[in-house]
Structures are given as C-alpha cells and as structure tokens.
Amino acid sequence: MTIGQRIKQARKARNLSMRELAELARISPMAISKYERDQDTPSSGVLLRLAQSLDASIDFFFRPMTATVTLQAYRKHFVLGTKEQEAIQMRIQEWLERYLETEELFSGEHHPITLLSYDVESPNQVENAAASLRQAWKLGLDPIENLTQLLEDQGIKVGLVAGFEHFDACTFMADSAPVIVSKADLPGDRQRFNLAHELGHLVLRILGELDPEDASHRFVGAFLVPAEVARFELGIRRSTLSMNELYLLKHKYGLSMQAWIFRARDLEIITPSMARQLFQRFRANGWHRREPGDEYPSEKPLRMERLIYRALAEDLISRSKAQELLGGPLQEHWMAEVLKSNDVAVGAGH
C-alpha cells in the first residue's frame, strides 16, 4: 500500500473530509488530493503534520501489510451513512493489519480455529446448535465467565471500535480466520450479546424461511443460558418474573435482564402477554436504554496485546514497534509499582 493510500485510509477512518484534514495539517486540499492519488509525495515535515492530525504514527504510512475487510453481518448499518460505514471499515482494517502483523512474529506457531457450522431452519434447531457448540467447546452448563477470552481461545479475532453511536457489531473472514468486531464502551451484558450474536452469524447456516437476525438472537440466549439452565433458575412455568431476580441472574450469567425475559418467553416459561407487560415496565422506567442497578463489567480482547508483550520480552521487536502495533503507549505503570514494592522488600531484607 502506498503512502497516499495510507493517508486516505487514515483520513476515512477518522471521518474527515480532504478539506478538514487540510485545515488540521495546515496544507491545501489540493495537496491532500495529490498525495492520496499518488501524484505527489509529502515531505518529512508535512508527513509529520499529517500523522499528528490523523493521530497516526509515522510507521503507519510505511506499513507494508494490508488486510482486506469485507463486512458480512453488519448490525444497524442501515442507520449509518456511507461516510460512517467507510470510517468503521477503515478503522477495523487498520486494527486488523496490526493484529496480522503481530501474528506474523510467531508465524511458526499455529493457533487452531475450532469454529463449527450448523444447518438450521427452526428455532429448535438453533437451540440444538448452541448446545452442540457448547459441548464441542467443553463448556458444560456453567456460566461463561469471559466470552471474549473464550472466543479468542477458539481462534476468533475479537476487536472493539469506539465512536459510532449506531454501530453495534460486525463479523467477517480474514485470511480464513473469523473476526468479530463490537462497539466499544458498552456495558458488559450488551457487549456479550453483540459477541454472541455475531458468533451466531458465524456458525449458523440458515435454511428455509428462518430469519437470520431472529436466529442469531435466539442463539445468544441458548448459548449463554442453555434451556435446562434457564428452567433450573426460573422454573418450568411462571406467572411473572421479579426485577431483583432478573438483576441477579444478569450478574451470574452476563445476559441482560431484558434478554432473560426473551429467554423465558422463548422457552414458554412465561407467556408472550407477560413478556409484553415486563417490557412495558422497562420502557416506562427508561430501563430499556439503561437497565437498573450496577452494570455488568465489560470485557477486553487481550490476545493481540499478550503477543506484543511476548515479542517485546523476546527482543523480536523494539519498544517503538510495540507501541505501533498496540496503537498506543505501553501499559507499564502498574509494573513500576511492583518493582518499587520489590525494592522495598529487598532493602528490608538486608
């Protein structure tokens, strides 16, 4: 990829027009146009100003590796304008390129992908698919403590994108590896819903007239809370559900209170009429936007970061390269406190 193409990629990722970037970098829009079309090359001083304006490193403009991002399942994309969709795609591409470059440092190692696929044409078959995947991944019936870590352990690349109100999540394949990207800065239960929803898109092959979105929604509940677990927690039949009960179950299983209502309705533990009443209560109190009580903690993808620190420890990369791959500064402030504590302990021992 040329320097001009990198400038265009970074500009689109930050949702800037040529004129806006030109004003930030104190150059003309015509110059930006020429750079992006590879009709001219910016001087070192101009490139530095462009990097600062685009919040990018100088190394970014010379990065050789490229990744093709073709979004498949793309939740809420119908609300997004073309410019925002391009920005999301460019940000995902930039993150994925850093991820793939990091993996290349350990190219001799194979990270197995244990993703299966299931043909489904009914809600019951979606339930069975979720149960089969849990069995294949040896999850048993216990709550999934960290869904992000589970997906990474199964060979799925997980990323987060911030700054777009109407973006929820997307999934696609990159170099035969599945990728899921979710909106950042979400409560953990909403984040986990997004991840499990996209996992549904990856593993379910929809047949017949079954709606893909409905199937993925059903998959979320079935994967995070298997039917027998839901019946164990709620009972076989209920006349209503308690808010306190739903809150506690949310924090046990990482599934939102509203998703628990859907789960109870889908399994006929409560009637559709009761589910509507409960949802009306949520809307009347504004809980459909922010559920009551403490939020379920969010999760963070860590595999890429672990590989970068491993490469740094083994002298495969420099500190500046590590920062470039991380897309930010090295997080070592906590380490200084550990070293300080060790020094005090050693001094006391002498």
N, C-alpha and C positions, 0 to 999 in steps of 0.2 A: 504494500500500500504506500502511495506517495505521500510526501509532506502535505500537499494540497488536499488529498483525500482525508488525511488525518485532521486537518483544520476543519474541513466540512463536517466530519463525524463529530468532533468535539463541539462545534457550534450548534449542530442539530440536537445533540444530547442535552445541551443547556437551554434549548428552546429559544435561541437567539436568531434574529434576522441578520443579514450581512451588515445592514446599517447600524444595528445595535452593537454588534461586535466591533465595527469600525470606530464607533464613538468610544467604546471602552478601551480599545488598543491605541487610540489616537492616530489612526491612519484612515485613508479614504475607502469608501465602499468599493470603488473600482479596484483598488489594490487587493481587497479580500477576494473579489470575484476572480481576478487573475491568478491569485495563489491557489484557489480551490480548483480552477481549471488547468492548473499546472502550466500556465503561460508565463509565470514568474515565480521566483523563489525568494522568500523573505530573508532579510539579513539576520544575523545573530541577534541584534538588538530588537528588531521587530518581532522575531520569533519568541524572544523572552517576554515581550509585552503581550503577545498573543497567548502565551502559556499562562501568564498571570490573569489575563482577562477570562480565560476559559477554565481556570482552576485546574490546569493540567501540568504535568511535569514535562521538561524538555525531552526526556527519553520517550515520552508517548508519541511524539511526532516521528520518531525513527523506529518505532516498534515494527518488526518485520511480519510478525504473525497476525493473521486475520482469521476471523470466525464468521461464518455465515449464519445469521439468525433469521429463521423463518417461523414466525409465530403461528401456532395452530390454535389451540384453545386459548381464547383471549377474553376474559370476563370483563363485561361492561365497555368493551371497545366501541360500541355503538354510541356512547355518550361522548367519547373523545374526538377532538378534531384531528385532522390529518397531521398537523404540526406536533401535537402532543404525542400521537402514536409514533411518529418518527423519533421524537426525543426519547421515548421509552425504549424503542428498539435500539437506538444508538447507545444508550446507557447500558443496556443489557449486553450489547456486543462488546463494549469496552471492558466491562467486568469479566465476561466470558473469555476474552483474549488473555487477560491477566491470569485467569484460572488455568487455561490450557497451557500457557507458558510455564506456570508453576509446576504443573504435572509433568511437563517435558523434562524437568530437572531430575525426575525419577522415572524416566522412560522405561527402564529395565523392569520396573515393578508393574504388576497387573492388579488393578482394582476391580474385582468381579462385580458384574451387574446381575442382580438376581430378580429382575423385573419379569413378571409373568403376564399373560394376557388371557382374557376370558370372554367368550361369546355370551351375550346376554340379550334377551328380548322381553324380560318381565322384571318387575321389582323383586320377586322371589329369587330370580337368578342373580340379581345384583347382590342380594343378601348372601347367597351362596358363594359368590365370587370374593366378597370381602372376607368371609370366613376361611375360604381356601387360601387366600393370600396371607392372612394371619397365621395359618397353620404352616405354610411354606416358609415363612419368616420366623417360625418358632416363637410366637408371641404369647401363646396361651390365651387366657381370658383376662389377664391383669390389665389395668390401665396403662397406656403408653406414656411413659414418663416424659420423654423428649422426642417428639415426632420429627423434628428437623434432624436430629442426630441419627435417628433410625433411617430416614431416607438417605442421608449421606453414607451411612454404613452399607446400604444396599446398592450403592453405585450411582445414586441420583445426585446431580449437582443442584444445590439449592442456593438461590440468591435473593437479595432484597433490593427493592427500588423505592426511593423516597421522593416526595414532592409532587405527586399526581393524585388529586382527590378522587377521580373517577376510575382509577386503575385498581383492580383487585389482584389478579394473578394471571399468569400465562404458563404454557408448557410447550416444549418443542424438543427436537432431537439435534444434538451437536456431535459430529464425529461418532455416530451410533450410540451416543450416551444420552440418556434422558435428562432434561433440565426443567426445573420448576423455579419460577421467579414470582415472589409475592410482594405486595405492598409492604413497605417498612412502617414502623411507628404505629403498629396496631396492638390492641390487647391480645394476649396470648391465645385466647379461645377463638378469636376471629382469624388470627394468623394460622392456627392449626386447621381451622375449617377450610381456609384457602388452600393450604398444602394438601390436605386430604382430598379436596375437590379436584385438584389438578392431578393427583395420583389416580383418581377415578378415571379421568380422561386418558391417562396413560395405559391403564390396564384393562379397561372395558372396551370390547368391540361391540358396538351397538348394532343389533339386528332388528328387523321388523319396524314397527311404528313407535318404539320406545324413544322418548325424548332424551337426547344426550345430557342436557342440563339436569333434568329430573333424575336421571340415572346416577349422575355424579353426586347430586345432593343426597340421594338415598345411600350411596356408597359411603359418604362421610360418616353418617350415623352408624352404619353397620360395621365400619372398620374401627371406629373409635370406641363404640359401645355395642358389642355383639348382642343379638336378640336375647339370648339366655341371661346375659349380664343385666340388660335393661329390665327384664322381668324379675330377676333376683332383687334388684334395687327398688323397683316401683311396685311390684306385684303383678298379677295376671290381669286384673281389672280394677280400675279406679274410677271414682265419681269426679274427682278433681285432683289437682296437684298443688302442693304448698310452695310458696315462694322461697321459704327458708330451705326446704328440701331441694329445690332446683338449684339454689345457690351452692349448697354443699356438694351436690353431685357435679356441678360445673367445676369446682376446685378439685374434685377427686379424679375426674376423667378428662379435663381440659376440653370439654364440649359445652358450648354456651347454654344458658338457661332456655333460650328460645329453640335451640336445636334439640334440646331434651324434650320439649313439647312436641316438636315434629316427630321425634323418635317414638314417643308414647302414642301419638296418633297413628303413625305408620304401622305400629305393631298391635293396634287396636286395644291398647291398654286404656286409653281414653277415647271418647267419641269425637268425631270431627266437630260437633257442636261445642263440646267442652274446649277443644283446642282453640276454636274461634273466640270463645269467651276469654280464655287466658291471653291470647294475642291482643284482644281489645284492651285488656287491662294494661298490657305492656305499652301499647300506643297511648293510652290515656295518661300514663305517667311519664312518657318520654323514654321509657326503658328500651324501646326498640332500637334507639340510637346508642344509648349507653346503659348497660344493664346495672341494676343496683348492687351496692356493696363493692368490695375490693376487686380490682381487675385480676384476671388470671395472668401470671407473668409471661412475657413474650420470650421467644427463643431466638437464638442467633446461630447461623451457619458457622462452623468452625474448622471444617476440614482444610479448606484452602489456606487459612491462616496458620494452622498447625504445620502444613507442608512448608510454608515460607519460613517459619521459625526453625524448622528442622534443617532446611537448606542453609540458613544463616549459621546455625550451630556447626554444620559440617563444612563450612567455608566454601560452599558451592556458589554463593552469591555474596555481594558486598552489602553493607548496611543501606546504601543509597538504592541499590537494586531491590532490596527487600521492601523498602518504603514505596518504590514504584509499583511493585507487584501488589502490595497491600492497598494501594490507593490512598495512603495516608501515613502518618507517623507511626513508628514502632511504639507499641504499648508496653513500656518497661518501667513506668513509675512505681508500680507495686513491687518490682524486683529490688529497687533501691532500698525500700523499707525492709525487705527480707535481709539484704546484705548488711544493712545498718544493725539490725537485730542480732545477726550472727557475729558482727564485730564486737558488739557489747558483750555478748555471751563469752566470746573468746577472751576478751580483756578481763572479764570477771574471773575466768578460769585461771588466768595467770596471777 
